[in-house]
Amino acid sequence: MRSHTMKLPDGRILGYAEAGDLKGRPLFLFHGLNSSRLEVNIVHEQMLKSGIRVIGVDRAGMGLSTFQEDRRIVDFVDDITYLADRLQVDHFSVMGVSAGTPYALACAYKIPHRILSCGIISGIAPVFEFGTEHMLKENRIFIFLAQKLPWFVRPLFWLLEGRFSQDDAKADQFLESIFNTLDDVDKKLIKNTKARKMLLNTFRESYKQGSKGVACDGILAFGKPWGFSLEEINLSPIFFWHGEKDLAIPVSMAKTMAKKISGATFKVYPNKGHLSIIFDRIDDIIDDLLRGYEQK
């Protein structure tokens, strides 16, 4: 994995990392909440084997990327376009993980002529449209705060995770807080030495600049409209992969979201959760993406 930075036209710094086959077919990976560009480490070996060059990008205020006031989800597409041009990548696939979903779908909506395929893992839905009826109480409370009391989200993230994130002695407490609302099948990941190390490094990186960027990311994903409707997306193929035991985002919500996008494919994996699906079924996910490449 190689980390880089690039200066954007407005002077901001964009942080990104490359892994997999650096000469392979390009795929931009958009990380989840409390996460960072370092998610590419989790899928590096499988992407290398499959000939895919995976590029993870830090969103504003996380990892190596400069915070951006008043940013919108659709604005991030311009950053990705600029990065792709600098990397001399004309066409590419995109993948969103959890809270990375709106950013991948924004690319499918705004620049479909450059997108080969789009994949969504454990995808969140636009809750302004879908509501929160089937979500856990803890997640419903967070979404209420993001929508009604956004000023409270930043101190909340600092209290729950940010203050522990850079302290080696508090690593267990930091991870336990992030995994608190996930199924046991996900919690098992932090008992695996290799998986725990990758997840800890990835999550810590998101708080490298403090809690402001993470809080903004949560507010945008869950507290505001995304800036486009799912029905406006005109791209094929689009894949949705979801774990049946995902407690963070109900399967029913993800399935309904996929139905609103013409031609999207939805797959559910029994006995997999919000994060375990990435570790356990990434080969299946890559196979679908490769078929997407072949269709173009």
ABEGO torsion letter per residue (X at the ends): XBBBBBBBAAGBBBBBBBBEBAABBBBBBBBBBGBBAAAAAAAAAAAAAAGBBBBBBBBBGBEABBBBBGBBAAAAAAAAAAAAAAAGBABBBBBBBEAAAAAAAAAAAABAAABABBBBBGBBBBAAAAEAAABBAAAAAAAAAAAABAAAAAAAAAAAAAAAAABAAAAAAAAAAAAAABBAAAAAAAABAAAAAAAAAAAAAAAAAEAAAAAAAAAAAAABBAGBBAAABBBOBBBBBBBAABAABBAAAAAAAAAABBGBBBBBBBGBBAAAAAAAAAAAAAAAAAAAAAAX
